[in-house]
Amino acid sequence: MKTNDYVKYITQTVVKYIDQPKDDRKRIRAEKKEMKGTFLFRWFGILPYLFASIIRKK
C-alpha cells in the first residue's frame, strides 16, 4: 500500500466518523463494549470460569 492510499483511507475514515451524529457514535461505542468479553476471558480463555464454577460448587 502506498503512502497516498493510506492517507486517503485514514482521511475517509476520520471524515466518516465526524459526519456521524454524536448519539450514533455513543450507541456504536456502547454496542462494541457490550460485545467485548470480560478481561479474564479475553486474556485466559475459559479456564478462569471453569475454576470459578468448581469453587462455587464446593
Secondary structure, DSSP 4 states (H G I P E B T S, - for coil): --HHHHHHHHHHHHHHHHHS-HHHHHHHHHHHHHHSPPHHHHHHTTHHHHHHHHHHH-
